[in-house]
Amino acid sequence: MTDQERLSNIQSYAWTLELLGEALVQHDEVLECEHNPHLSFRNTAGIHQAIRIISRLASEQCAKMIDLGNLNDPAA
């Protein structure tokens, strides 16, 4: 995978995290009108799980970029 592809992946992950964050905000607004706490908890837990997974993927791609940078930088 090239650096450009890694950066593109990281950018996509960041956008997805932003959308998931917005989904949480909207979900919180819906919860004010709903009266089904079990369903609400499951939805929120699913969104949080997705955020954790995508954050981990972004972190892994950043680590690869840093590692490759250290290999290419003789001063490192």
C-alpha angles and dihedrals in degrees: 000000000000125000089249091054091049091050090048090052092049090050091051091049091051092050091048091051089051091052092047090050089052089049089055091052092050091044090054089053091051091049089065088066100037128083101195107098095176094057091042092052092049092050093048092046090051092052091048091050090052090050091051093049094048092045089053092049091050091048091051092051091049090050090052090051091050092047092050090048091053091050092051095043111078091195092060 
